[in-house]
């Protein structure tokens, strides 16, 4: 039988803050990037949408191998409370 691990409240709260920060960066940069591409690089809306979609798809694809790598790491955080 495997021992149940409990995470500290601080650890869970820091994970919440990280998720909020990443969502803020992703959702905050998108509109500015699209305006920049339209104004400076003279891209049309279809090109901007394609670039933003490619970025989102690449992020989703990269999450699976990154998660598998984290799962295979031998150095695990142990927090015995």
Residue, then its C-alpha position, 0 to 999 in steps of 0.5 A: x500500500x502506498x503512503x498518502x502524501x499531503x501537500x502544505x497549504x503554502x505549496x497549494x497556494x503558490x500553485x494557484x498563484x502560478x496558474x493565475x500568473x500564467x493565465x494573465x500572461x497568456x491572456x494579457x499578451x495576446x491582444x497586445x501582440x495582435x495589435x503589434x502585428x497589425x500595426x507594425x508588421x502589417x499582418x491581416x487578421x487571418x495571419x494573426x489568428x493563425x499565429x495565435x492558434x499555432x501558439x495555443x496548439x504548440x502549448x497544448x502539445x508541449x504539456x504532455x511530454x513536459x508532464x511525463x518528464x516531471x512524472x519520471x523525475x526521481x527527485x520528488x518533493x516529499x512533505x510529510x505532515 
